[in-house]
Amino acid sequence: MIKNPRSKRILSISLLVLGGVLIFLAPENAWIGTILLVLGLGVEIAGLVIGHRK
């Protein structure tokens, strides 16, 4: 796991931004939209977990 707090914070913020972009760009009525939404949520959760671990 990443020990450096600065690197961990940068990774966490970038994952949160990437997840938000994926969720924002997901179309409403297609399977790809559902896949992008789930992928975006997974990236958001990963970013939160990395950011809160001590």
Helices and strands as residue ranges (DSSP letters): H 5-25, H 31-52
